Amino acid sequence: MADLGLEVWITEMDVPIVTPVTPDKLAAQAQTYRQMFETCLAAPNCKAFIVFGVYDGGYALPPFLAREGVTAQGQWAAALLFDESFRPKPAYEALAEVLRR
């Protein structure tokens, strides 16, 4: 995309987890956030990395997951960087670690 002169904006980033939420799934989620963030930072044409929300308690499923008839409707959770009590999740720590480097 950079070779074409196109800018990339990662917006509304979230990584929903199929319930039940487990430590292994949270670790995998953190790795996905980390990889996406590192990719964005490494690309001069990546201009933004914006998450979909702040904490899981205020998270609303994207329409394509929330609409009637979706097989996995109601099975997605814990998509953001802070849990329902505003405690940082492994995904938050992963992004903070990237920034510290």
Biopython code that builds the backbone (N, CA, C, O; Angstrom):
import numpy as np
from Bio.PDB.StructureBuilder import StructureBuilder

atoms = [
    (1, "MET", "N", (0.832, -1.191, 0.000)),
    (1, "MET", "CA", (0.000, 0.000, 0.000)),
    (1, "MET", "C", (0.875, 1.253, 0.000)),
    (1, "MET", "O", (0.542, 2.257, -0.630)),
    (2, "ALA", "N", (2.002, 1.179, 0.718)),
    (2, "ALA", "CA", (2.908, 2.327, 0.735)),
    (2, "ALA", "C", (3.448, 2.602, -0.665)),
    (2, "ALA", "O", (3.578, 3.758, -1.068)),
    (3, "ASP", "N", (3.766, 1.529, -1.414)),
    (3, "ASP", "CA", (4.273, 1.701, -2.768)),
    (3, "ASP", "C", (3.258, 2.382, -3.678)),
    (3, "ASP", "O", (3.633, 3.012, -4.667)),
    (4, "LEU", "N", (1.998, 2.260, -3.356)),
    (4, "LEU", "CA", (0.945, 2.922, -4.128)),
    (4, "LEU", "C", (0.665, 4.339, -3.635)),
    (4, "LEU", "O", (-0.152, 5.058, -4.210)),
    (5, "GLY", "N", (1.358, 4.733, -2.557)),
    (5, "GLY", "CA", (1.139, 6.062, -1.988)),
    (5, "GLY", "C", (-0.097, 6.144, -1.109)),
    (5, "GLY", "O", (-0.602, 7.236, -0.844)),
    (6, "LEU", "N", (-0.586, 5.001, -0.657)),
    (6, "LEU", "CA", (-1.796, 4.983, 0.167)),
    (6, "LEU", "C", (-1.468, 5.026, 1.649)),
    (6, "LEU", "O", (-0.535, 4.366, 2.106)),
    (7, "GLU", "N", (-2.229, 5.796, 2.387)),
    (7, "GLU", "CA", (-2.129, 5.809, 3.837)),
    (7, "GLU", "C", (-2.987, 4.690, 4.414)),
    (7, "GLU", "O", (-4.005, 4.308, 3.838)),
    (8, "VAL", "N", (-2.560, 4.174, 5.558)),
    (8, "VAL", "CA", (-3.325, 3.151, 6.270)),
    (8, "VAL", "C", (-3.709, 3.726, 7.625)),
    (8, "VAL", "O", (-2.881, 4.303, 8.330)),
    (9, "TRP", "N", (-4.967, 3.559, 7.970)),
    (9, "TRP", "CA", (-5.491, 3.983, 9.269)),
    (9, "TRP", "C", (-6.178, 2.770, 9.886)),
    (9, "TRP", "O", (-7.200, 2.309, 9.378)),
    (10, "ILE", "N", (-5.628, 2.260, 10.965)),
    (10, "ILE", "CA", (-6.276, 1.153, 11.663)),
    (10, "ILE", "C", (-7.231, 1.783, 12.660)),
    (10, "ILE", "O", (-6.810, 2.402, 13.637)),
    (11, "THR", "N", (-8.509, 1.621, 12.406)),
    (11, "THR", "CA", (-9.514, 2.245, 13.273)),
    (11, "THR", "C", (-10.494, 1.183, 13.770)),
    (11, "THR", "O", (-10.697, 0.148, 13.135)),
    (12, "GLU", "N", (-11.079, 1.467, 14.898)),
    (12, "GLU", "CA", (-12.051, 0.562, 15.518)),
    (12, "GLU", "C", (-11.455, -0.824, 15.735)),
    (12, "GLU", "O", (-12.123, -1.842, 15.552)),
    (13, "MET", "N", (-10.177, -0.842, 16.132)),
    (13, "MET", "CA", (-9.482, -2.110, 16.395)),
    (13, "MET", "C", (-10.061, -2.767, 17.634)),
    (13, "MET", "O", (-10.134, -2.147, 18.694)),
    (14, "ASP", "N", (-10.463, -3.989, 17.507)),
    (14, "ASP", "CA", (-10.862, -4.805, 18.639)),
    (14, "ASP", "C", (-10.594, -6.251, 18.279)),
    (14, "ASP", "O", (-10.501, -6.604, 17.104)),
    (15, "VAL", "N", (-10.471, -7.083, 19.296)),
    (15, "VAL", "CA", (-10.206, -8.502, 19.079)),
    (15, "VAL", "C", (-11.144, -9.291, 19.989)),
    (15, "VAL", "O", (-10.755, -9.685, 21.089)),
    (16, "PRO", "N", (-12.384, -9.526, 19.536)),
    (16, "PRO", "CA", (-13.344, -10.259, 20.360)),
    (16, "PRO", "C", (-12.888, -11.701, 20.588)),
    (16, "PRO", "O", (-12.224, -12.307, 19.747)),
    (17, "ILE", "N", (-13.261, -12.218, 21.733)),
    (17, "ILE", "CA", (-12.943, -13.588, 22.115)),
    (17, "ILE", "C", (-14.245, -14.373, 22.179)),
    (17, "ILE", "O", (-15.243, -13.904, 22.726)),
    (18, "VAL", "N", (-14.220, -15.576, 21.612)),
    (18, "VAL", "CA", (-15.378, -16.458, 21.735)),
    (18, "VAL", "C", (-15.410, -16.971, 23.172)),
    (18, "VAL", "O", (-14.407, -17.471, 23.682)),
    (19, "THR", "N", (-16.563, -16.845, 23.818)),
    (19, "THR", "CA", (-16.688, -17.286, 25.200)),
    (19, "THR", "C", (-16.572, -18.800, 25.290)),
    (19, "THR", "O", (-16.946, -19.498, 24.347)),
    (20, "PRO", "N", (-16.071, -19.316, 26.381)),
    (20, "PRO", "CA", (-15.664, -18.607, 27.582)),
    (20, "PRO", "C", (-14.287, -17.967, 27.407)),
    (20, "PRO", "O", (-13.440, -18.471, 26.669)),
    (21, "VAL", "N", (-14.085, -16.852, 28.099)),
    (21, "VAL", "CA", (-12.805, -16.166, 28.074)),
    (21, "VAL", "C", (-11.852, -16.910, 29.012)),
    (21, "VAL", "O", (-12.180, -17.162, 30.171)),
    (22, "THR", "N", (-10.684, -17.252, 28.504)),
    (22, "THR", "CA", (-9.690, -17.985, 29.290)),
    (22, "THR", "C", (-8.352, -17.246, 29.245)),
    (22, "THR", "O", (-8.154, -16.398, 28.376)),
    (23, "PRO", "N", (-7.439, -17.548, 30.154)),
    (23, "PRO", "CA", (-6.111, -16.927, 30.087)),
    (23, "PRO", "C", (-5.403, -17.173, 28.749)),
    (23, "PRO", "O", (-4.728, -16.279, 28.237)),
    (24, "ASP", "N", (-5.547, -18.360, 28.184)),
    (24, "ASP", "CA", (-4.914, -18.640, 26.888)),
    (24, "ASP", "C", (-5.509, -17.760, 25.780)),
    (24, "ASP", "O", (-4.782, -17.262, 24.920)),
    (25, "LYS", "N", (-6.807, -17.579, 25.807)),
    (25, "LYS", "CA", (-7.453, -16.732, 24.796)),
    (25, "LYS", "C", (-7.044, -15.271, 24.981)),
    (25, "LYS", "O", (-6.856, -14.553, 23.999)),
    (26, "LEU", "N", (-6.905, -14.825, 26.235)),
    (26, "LEU", "CA", (-6.449, -13.455, 26.483)),
    (26, "LEU", "C", (-5.016, -13.260, 26.004)),
    (26, "LEU", "O", (-4.678, -12.192, 25.493)),
    (27, "ALA", "N", (-4.171, -14.273, 26.161)),
    (27, "ALA", "CA", (-2.789, -14.202, 25.677)),
    (27, "ALA", "C", (-2.754, -14.131, 24.156)),
    (27, "ALA", "O", (-1.975, -13.364, 23.590)),
    (28, "ALA", "N", (-3.590, -14.922, 23.491)),
    (28, "ALA", "CA", (-3.665, -14.878, 22.030)),
    (28, "ALA", "C", (-4.178, -13.524, 21.555)),
    (28, "ALA", "O", (-3.691, -12.981, 20.563)),
    (29, "GLN", "N", (-5.158, -12.983, 22.263)),
    (29, "GLN", "CA", (-5.686, -11.660, 21.938)),
    (29, "GLN", "C", (-4.576, -10.611, 22.057)),
    (29, "GLN", "O", (-4.432, -9.751, 21.188)),
    (30, "ALA", "N", (-3.801, -10.687, 23.130)),
    (30, "ALA", "CA", (-2.701, -9.744, 23.339)),
    (30, "ALA", "C", (-1.694, -9.830, 22.193)),
    (30, "ALA", "O", (-1.189, -8.808, 21.729)),
    (31, "GLN", "N", (-1.409, -11.034, 21.745)),
    (31, "GLN", "CA", (-0.467, -11.219, 20.635)),
    (31, "GLN", "C", (-1.005, -10.584, 19.355)),
    (31, "GLN", "O", (-0.242, -9.980, 18.600)),
    (32, "THR", "N", (-2.292, -10.710, 19.104)),
    (32, "THR", "CA", (-2.886, -10.087, 17.915)),
    (32, "THR", "C", (-2.776, -8.571, 17.994)),
    (32, "THR", "O", (-2.365, -7.926, 17.029)),
    (33, "TYR", "N", (-3.143, -7.997, 19.142)),
    (33, "TYR", "CA", (-2.993, -6.541, 19.312)),
    (33, "TYR", "C", (-1.539, -6.129, 19.090)),
    (33, "TYR", "O", (-1.268, -5.162, 18.378)),
    (34, "ARG", "N", (-0.600, -6.866, 19.701)),
    (34, "ARG", "CA", (0.823, -6.541, 19.586)),
    (34, "ARG", "C", (1.275, -6.555, 18.127)),
    (34, "ARG", "O", (1.923, -5.616, 17.664)),
    (35, "GLN", "N", (0.935, -7.607, 17.416)),
    (35, "GLN", "CA", (1.362, -7.728, 16.020)),
    (35, "GLN", "C", (0.795, -6.610, 15.148)),
    (35, "GLN", "O", (1.501, -6.045, 14.312)),
    (36, "MET", "N", (-0.469, -6.300, 15.348)),
    (36, "MET", "CA", (-1.083, -5.225, 14.558)),
    (36, "MET", "C", (-0.423, -3.872, 14.862)),
    (36, "MET", "O", (-0.157, -3.083, 13.956)),
    (37, "PHE", "N", (-0.168, -3.623, 16.137)),
    (37, "PHE", "CA", (0.439, -2.356, 16.541)),
    (37, "PHE", "C", (1.872, -2.249, 16.019)),
    (37, "PHE", "O", (2.265, -1.201, 15.506)),
    (38, "GLU", "N", (2.647, -3.309, 16.143)),
    (38, "GLU", "CA", (4.022, -3.303, 15.639)),
    (38, "GLU", "C", (4.050, -3.098, 14.127)),
    (38, "GLU", "O", (4.904, -2.379, 13.608)),
    (39, "THR", "N", (3.122, -3.726, 13.430)),
    (39, "THR", "CA", (3.040, -3.567, 11.981)),
    (39, "THR", "C", (2.741, -2.122, 11.618)),
    (39, "THR", "O", (3.346, -1.561, 10.705)),
    (40, "CYS", "N", (1.808, -1.529, 12.337)),
    (40, "CYS", "CA", (1.462, -0.129, 12.079)),
    (40, "CYS", "C", (2.652, 0.787, 12.349)),
    (40, "CYS", "O", (2.964, 1.658, 11.538)),
    (41, "LEU", "N", (3.309, 0.592, 13.474)),
    (41, "LEU", "CA", (4.457, 1.453, 13.817)),
    (41, "LEU", "C", (5.610, 1.310, 12.831)),
    (41, "LEU", "O", (6.348, 2.267, 12.598)),
    (42, "ALA", "N", (5.767, 0.138, 12.256)),
    (42, "ALA", "CA", (6.865, -0.104, 11.321)),
    (42, "ALA", "C", (6.587, 0.445, 9.923)),
    (42, "ALA", "O", (7.509, 0.586, 9.119)),
    (43, "ALA", "N", (5.353, 0.748, 9.635)),
    (43, "ALA", "CA", (4.976, 1.210, 8.295)),
    (43, "ALA", "C", (4.832, 2.729, 8.285)),
    (43, "ALA", "O", (3.946, 3.263, 8.952)),
    (44, "PRO", "N", (5.672, 3.425, 7.555)),
    (44, "PRO", "CA", (5.580, 4.895, 7.526)),
    (44, "PRO", "C", (4.232, 5.415, 7.048)),
    (44, "PRO", "O", (3.842, 6.534, 7.380)),
    (45, "ASN", "N", (3.519, 4.608, 6.270)),
    (45, "ASN", "CA", (2.228, 5.053, 5.756)),
    (45, "ASN", "C", (1.071, 4.732, 6.706)),
    (45, "ASN", "O", (-0.071, 5.089, 6.415)),
    (46, "CYS", "N", (1.340, 4.067, 7.834)),
    (46, "CYS", "CA", (0.286, 3.810, 8.828)),
    (46, "CYS", "C", (0.176, 5.049, 9.708)),
    (46, "CYS", "O", (1.101, 5.378, 10.450)),
    (47, "LYS", "N", (-0.925, 5.709, 9.621)),
    (47, "LYS", "CA", (-1.095, 7.016, 10.263)),
    (47, "LYS", "C", (-1.845, 6.975, 11.585)),
    (47, "LYS", "O", (-1.819, 7.955, 12.329)),
    (48, "ALA", "N", (-2.516, 5.860, 11.901)),
    (48, "ALA", "CA", (-3.286, 5.808, 13.149)),
    (48, "ALA", "C", (-3.514, 4.361, 13.565)),
    (48, "ALA", "O", (-3.586, 3.449, 12.741)),
    (49, "PHE", "N", (-3.623, 4.195, 14.872)),
    (49, "PHE", "CA", (-4.009, 2.913, 15.462)),
    (49, "PHE", "C", (-5.009, 3.261, 16.559)),
    (49, "PHE", "O", (-4.624, 3.716, 17.636)),
    (50, "ILE", "N", (-6.278, 3.048, 16.285)),
    (50, "ILE", "CA", (-7.353, 3.480, 17.179)),
    (50, "ILE", "C", (-8.177, 2.268, 17.578)),
    (50, "ILE", "O", (-8.641, 1.514, 16.723)),
    (51, "VAL", "N", (-8.358, 2.082, 18.882)),
    (51, "VAL", "CA", (-9.164, 0.956, 19.342)),
    (51, "VAL", "C", (-10.641, 1.330, 19.334)),
    (51, "VAL", "O", (-10.999, 2.508, 19.360)),
    (52, "PHE", "N", (-11.492, 0.307, 19.297)),
    (52, "PHE", "CA", (-12.937, 0.475, 19.151)),
    (52, "PHE", "C", (-13.585, 1.067, 20.392)),
    (52, "PHE", "O", (-14.635, 1.701, 20.292)),
    (53, "GLY", "N", (-12.987, 0.875, 21.547)),
    (53, "GLY", "CA", (-13.526, 1.378, 22.800)),
    (53, "GLY", "C", (-12.480, 1.239, 23.880)),
    (53, "GLY", "O", (-11.333, 0.888, 23.601)),
    (54, "VAL", "N", (-12.871, 1.514, 25.118)),
    (54, "VAL", "CA", (-11.913, 1.517, 26.213)),
    (54, "VAL", "C", (-11.976, 0.241, 27.039)),
    (54, "VAL", "O", (-10.954, -0.394, 27.297)),
    (55, "TYR", "N", (-13.195, -0.134, 27.454)),
    (55, "TYR", "CA", (-13.277, -1.269, 28.377)),
    (55, "TYR", "C", (-14.427, -2.185, 27.975)),
    (55, "TYR", "O", (-15.390, -1.776, 27.327)),
    (56, "ASP", "N", (-14.284, -3.441, 28.388)),
    (56, "ASP", "CA", (-15.242, -4.463, 27.970)),
    (56, "ASP", "C", (-16.661, -4.198, 28.452)),
    (56, "ASP", "O", (-17.617, -4.635, 27.812)),
    (57, "GLY", "N", (-16.818, -3.496, 29.560)),
    (57, "GLY", "CA", (-18.156, -3.200, 30.073)),
    (57, "GLY", "C", (-18.954, -2.273, 29.177)),
    (57, "GLY", "O", (-20.184, -2.275, 29.226)),
    (58, "GLY", "N", (-18.280, -1.487, 28.366)),
    (58, "GLY", "CA", (-18.968, -0.576, 27.458)),
    (58, "GLY", "C", (-18.915, -1.031, 26.014)),
    (58, "GLY", "O", (-19.304, -0.291, 25.110)),
    (59, "TYR", "N", (-18.434, -2.249, 25.792)),
    (59, "TYR", "CA", (-18.251, -2.755, 24.436)),
    (59, "TYR", "C", (-19.580, -3.182, 23.821)),
    (59, "TYR", "O", (-20.386, -3.860, 24.457)),
    (60, "ALA", "N", (-19.786, -2.781, 22.598)),
    (60, "ALA", "CA", (-20.960, -3.223, 21.831)),
    (60, "ALA", "C", (-20.447, -3.965, 20.608)),
    (60, "ALA", "O", (-19.562, -3.479, 19.904)),
    (61, "LEU", "N", (-20.995, -5.120, 20.363)),
    (61, "LEU", "CA", (-20.567, -5.897, 19.205)),
    (61, "LEU", "C", (-20.757, -5.107, 17.925)),
    (61, "LEU", "O", (-21.750, -4.396, 17.770)),
    (62, "PRO", "N", (-19.802, -5.231, 16.998)),
    (62, "PRO", "CA", (-20.009, -4.617, 15.685)),
    (62, "PRO", "C", (-21.273, -5.196, 15.048)),
    (62, "PRO", "O", (-21.618, -6.350, 15.302)),
    (63, "PRO", "N", (-21.954, -4.421, 14.238)),
    (63, "PRO", "CA", (-23.232, -4.870, 13.664)),
    (63, "PRO", "C", (-23.177, -6.222, 12.963)),
    (63, "PRO", "O", (-24.144, -6.981, 13.024)),
    (64, "PHE", "N", (-22.061, -6.541, 12.296)),
    (64, "PHE", "CA", (-22.010, -7.816, 11.579)),
    (64, "PHE", "C", (-21.993, -9.007, 12.523)),
    (64, "PHE", "O", (-22.318, -10.119, 12.106)),
    (65, "LEU", "N", (-21.620, -8.806, 13.797)),
    (65, "LEU", "CA", (-21.660, -9.883, 14.783)),
    (65, "LEU", "C", (-22.934, -9.849, 15.616)),
    (65, "LEU", "O", (-23.356, -10.873, 16.154)),
    (66, "ALA", "N", (-23.541, -8.689, 15.723)),
    (66, "ALA", "CA", (-24.674, -8.518, 16.634)),
    (66, "ALA", "C", (-26.032, -8.765, 15.977)),
    (66, "ALA", "O", (-27.026, -8.928, 16.684)),
    (67, "ARG", "N", (-26.098, -8.796, 14.675)),
    (67, "ARG", "CA", (-27.405, -8.893, 14.019)),
    (67, "ARG", "C", (-28.026, -10.284, 14.180)),
    (67, "ARG", "O", (-27.326, -11.274, 14.392)),
    (68, "GLU", "N", (-29.313, -10.330, 14.076)),
    (68, "GLU", "CA", (-30.070, -11.585, 14.164)),
    (68, "GLU", "C", (-29.575, -12.571, 13.114)),
    (68, "GLU", "O", (-29.250, -12.195, 11.987)),
    (69, "GLY", "N", (-29.527, -13.813, 13.499)),
    (69, "GLY", "CA", (-29.178, -14.853, 12.556)),
    (69, "GLY", "C", (-27.701, -15.172, 12.467)),
    (69, "GLY", "O", (-27.327, -16.162, 11.838)),
    (70, "VAL", "N", (-26.842, -14.355, 13.085)),
    (70, "VAL", "CA", (-25.414, -14.660, 13.074)),
    (70, "VAL", "C", (-25.188, -15.864, 13.976)),
    (70, "VAL", "O", (-25.617, -15.868, 15.130)),
    (71, "THR", "N", (-24.529, -16.865, 13.465)),
    (71, "THR", "CA", (-24.337, -18.118, 14.191)),
    (71, "THR", "C", (-23.724, -17.900, 15.571)),
    (71, "THR", "O", (-24.144, -18.528, 16.543)),
    (72, "ALA", "N", (-22.746, -17.026, 15.660)),
    (72, "ALA", "CA", (-22.024, -16.821, 16.916)),
    (72, "ALA", "C", (-22.600, -15.669, 17.748)),
    (72, "ALA", "O", (-21.941, -15.190, 18.671)),
    (73, "GLN", "N", (-23.801, -15.226, 17.437)),
    (73, "GLN", "CA", (-24.390, -14.099, 18.164)),
    (73, "GLN", "C", (-24.408, -14.390, 19.659)),
    (73, "GLN", "O", (-24.856, -15.456, 20.082)),
    (74, "GLY", "N", (-23.925, -13.448, 20.455)),
    (74, "GLY", "CA", (-23.910, -13.591, 21.900)),
    (74, "GLY", "C", (-22.747, -14.403, 22.439)),
    (74, "GLY", "O", (-22.637, -14.589, 23.651)),
    (75, "GLN", "N", (-21.883, -14.887, 21.569)),
    (75, "GLN", "CA", (-20.755, -15.697, 22.003)),
    (75, "GLN", "C", (-19.442, -14.927, 22.026)),
    (75, "GLN", "O", (-18.406, -15.497, 22.367)),
    (76, "TRP", "N", (-19.460, -13.661, 21.675)),
    (76, "TRP", "CA", (-18.243, -12.857, 21.606)),
    (76, "TRP", "C", (-18.162, -11.948, 22.819)),
    (76, "TRP", "O", (-19.172, -11.398, 23.258)),
    (77, "ALA", "N", (-16.954, -11.788, 23.366)),
    (77, "ALA", "CA", (-16.793, -10.959, 24.562)),
    (77, "ALA", "C", (-15.353, -10.467, 24.667)),
    (77, "ALA", "O", (-14.489, -10.845, 23.876)),
    (78, "ALA", "N", (-15.120, -9.620, 25.655)),
    (78, "ALA", "CA", (-13.781, -9.227, 26.112)),
    (78, "ALA", "C", (-12.875, -8.714, 24.997)),
    (78, "ALA", "O", (-11.712, -9.112, 24.929)),
    (79, "ALA", "N", (-13.370, -7.854, 24.134)),
    (79, "ALA", "CA", (-12.642, -7.448, 22.934)),
    (79, "ALA", "C", (-11.626, -6.330, 23.125)),
    (79, "ALA", "O", (-10.797, -6.101, 22.244)),
    (80, "LEU", "N", (-11.671, -5.633, 24.248)),
    (80, "LEU", "CA", (-10.897, -4.399, 24.378)),
    (80, "LEU", "C", (-9.719, -4.524, 25.342)),
    (80, "LEU", "O", (-9.389, -5.625, 25.783)),
    (81, "LEU", "N", (-9.092, -3.404, 25.668)),
    (81, "LEU", "CA", (-7.848, -3.398, 26.431)),
    (81, "LEU", "C", (-8.024, -3.474, 27.944)),
    (81, "LEU", "O", (-7.104, -3.873, 28.658)),
    (82, "PHE", "N", (-9.201, -3.091, 28.434)),
    (82, "PHE", "CA", (-9.481, -3.130, 29.871)),
    (82, "PHE", "C", (-10.702, -4.017, 30.103)),
    (82, "PHE", "O", (-11.614, -4.052, 29.277)),
    (83, "ASP", "N", (-10.716, -4.731, 31.226)),
    (83, "ASP", "CA", (-11.856, -5.601, 31.512)),
    (83, "ASP", "C", (-13.059, -4.789, 31.991)),
    (83, "ASP", "O", (-13.018, -3.558, 31.986)),
    (84, "GLU", "N", (-14.110, -5.461, 32.397)),
    (84, "GLU", "CA", (-15.347, -4.778, 32.792)),
    (84, "GLU", "C", (-15.185, -3.927, 34.051)),
    (84, "GLU", "O", (-16.023, -3.068, 34.327)),
    (85, "SER", "N", (-14.124, -4.153, 34.810)),
    (85, "SER", "CA", (-13.839, -3.359, 36.009)),
    (85, "SER", "C", (-12.713, -2.359, 35.771)),
    (85, "SER", "O", (-12.135, -1.835, 36.723)),
    (86, "PHE", "N", (-12.405, -2.097, 34.522)),
    (86, "PHE", "CA", (-11.353, -1.160, 34.105)),
    (86, "PHE", "C", (-9.944, -1.620, 34.495)),
    (86, "PHE", "O", (-9.035, -0.796, 34.586)),
    (87, "ARG", "N", (-9.752, -2.908, 34.725)),
    (87, "ARG", "CA", (-8.406, -3.432, 34.986)),
    (87, "ARG", "C", (-7.739, -3.710, 33.644)),
    (87, "ARG", "O", (-8.368, -4.254, 32.737)),
    (88, "PRO", "N", (-6.456, -3.333, 33.516)),
    (88, "PRO", "CA", (-5.759, -3.607, 32.257)),
    (88, "PRO", "C", (-5.636, -5.107, 31.999)),
    (88, "PRO", "O", (-5.353, -5.888, 32.907)),
    (89, "LYS", "N", (-5.853, -5.483, 30.762)),
    (89, "LYS", "CA", (-5.759, -6.879, 30.338)),
    (89, "LYS", "C", (-4.396, -7.109, 29.680)),
    (89, "LYS", "O", (-3.662, -6.151, 29.435)),
    (90, "PRO", "N", (-4.050, -8.362, 29.393)),
    (90, "PRO", "CA", (-2.780, -8.625, 28.708)),
    (90, "PRO", "C", (-2.622, -7.834, 27.400)),
    (90, "PRO", "O", (-1.503, -7.478, 27.030)),
    (91, "ALA", "N", (-3.703, -7.562, 26.714)),
    (91, "ALA", "CA", (-3.625, -6.778, 25.476)),
    (91, "ALA", "C", (-3.109, -5.366, 25.754)),
    (91, "ALA", "O", (-2.298, -4.842, 24.991)),
    (92, "TYR", "N", (-3.569, -4.755, 26.830)),
    (92, "TYR", "CA", (-3.076, -3.429, 27.215)),
    (92, "TYR", "C", (-1.581, -3.495, 27.497)),
    (92, "TYR", "O", (-0.809, -2.663, 27.021)),
    (93, "GLU", "N", (-1.187, -4.490, 28.273)),
    (93, "GLU", "CA", (0.222, -4.644, 28.628)),
    (93, "GLU", "C", (1.074, -4.859, 27.380)),
    (93, "GLU", "O", (2.198, -4.361, 27.307)),
    (94, "ALA", "N", (0.553, -5.592, 26.403)),
    (94, "ALA", "CA", (1.290, -5.836, 25.160)),
    (94, "ALA", "C", (1.542, -4.525, 24.409)),
    (94, "ALA", "O", (2.649, -4.290, 23.925)),
    (95, "LEU", "N", (0.520, -3.677, 24.312)),
    (95, "LEU", "CA", (0.695, -2.398, 23.617)),
    (95, "LEU", "C", (1.642, -1.490, 24.386)),
    (95, "LEU", "O", (2.471, -0.805, 23.787)),
    (96, "ALA", "N", (1.524, -1.480, 25.706)),
    (96, "ALA", "CA", (2.424, -0.657, 26.528)),
    (96, "ALA", "C", (3.864, -1.116, 26.366)),
    (96, "ALA", "O", (4.780, -0.294, 26.319)),
    (97, "GLU", "N", (4.064, -2.412, 26.281)),
    (97, "GLU", "CA", (5.415, -2.959, 26.099)),
    (97, "GLU", "C", (6.012, -2.505, 24.766)),
    (97, "GLU", "O", (7.185, -2.137, 24.701)),
    (98, "VAL", "N", (5.214, -2.531, 23.719)),
    (98, "VAL", "CA", (5.678, -2.074, 22.411)),
    (98, "VAL", "C", (6.085, -0.606, 22.491)),
    (98, "VAL", "O", (7.119, -0.220, 21.947)),
    (99, "LEU", "N", (5.290, 0.204, 23.157)),
    (99, "LEU", "CA", (5.606, 1.629, 23.272)),
    (99, "LEU", "C", (6.866, 1.875, 24.100)),
    (99, "LEU", "O", (7.630, 2.798, 23.817)),
    (100, "ARG", "N", (7.082, 1.049, 25.122)),
    (100, "ARG", "CA", (8.295, 1.222, 25.949)),
    (100, "ARG", "C", (9.557, 0.914, 25.156)),
    (100, "ARG", "O", (10.618, 1.468, 25.445)),
    (101, "ARG", "N", (9.459, 0.041, 24.165)),
    (101, "ARG", "CA", (10.639, -0.292, 23.343)),
    (101, "ARG", "C", (10.906, 0.855, 22.432)),
    (101, "ARG", "O", (11.850, 0.810, 21.643)),
]
sb = StructureBuilder()
sb.init_structure("model")
sb.init_model(0)
sb.init_chain("A")
sb.init_seg("    ")
for serial, (resi, resn, name, xyz) in enumerate(atoms, 1):
    if name == "N":
        sb.init_residue(resn, " ", resi, " ")
    sb.init_atom(name, np.array(xyz, "f"), 0.0, 1.0, " ", f" {name:<3s}", serial, name[0])
structure = sb.get_structure()
